[in-house]
């Protein structure tokens, strides 16, 4: 997917000052507010989906705290789901177009769950797409040990080995040449900084965050647990089903895999419109 393709709808890029930094965000379109957010993924991979929705929605995308263009006053501060939820709340209030439909992917799905717990008044529909909540699984102790090993391997400077371990943990199967390109090829200073921040300050606190199930059940927000049609057998397949079961609900299917919104944004946009109608 070429995220550098010219958008159909104008994009307004801004930065919102928060108590401990600045949040980079983008706005497209007009109409009811839809928020698309990831973690550690920045705004870029959501661009095509955002453009497809912008014909009849105001679409907000952004970089999560500590990543890419969202700068923290203390670069060594952790990024917790609660802090990212507060960031989302401030962005929604700043845009003043809520309550919003909020779709979070991966770590962004965990951010969205925390947002529903803390500020359900700001969210009309919340879609937690493949939240990687390893702490909900029976083998959480083994998963935590493997996560710690990934972080240690990354810190040692062996990006390729750390990447292979991460893919094995997530049960994501990529051709070896793609793995080499992603984790073994040259990176920009910003990409290196983002990877360091993800490993040092975001990964454990996101994957082993404990949701308040009672608060999520009691929230007036319509909460959906999204799952890619092609994600069967992957770690996030397990975690999504575990969360849905804990909430007494079922998962909601979306096209593609873990990043289906970027793999086939046209199909994903059509399904998203069905879901939020």
Beta strands, then each sheet from edge to edge (+ up, - down):
strand 1: 11-18
strand 2: 21-28
strand 3: 32-37
strand 4: 57-62
strand 5: 100-105
strand 6: 123-129
strand 7: 222-228
strand 8: 251-254
sheet 1: 1+ 2- 4+ 3+ 5+ 6+ 7+ 8+
end
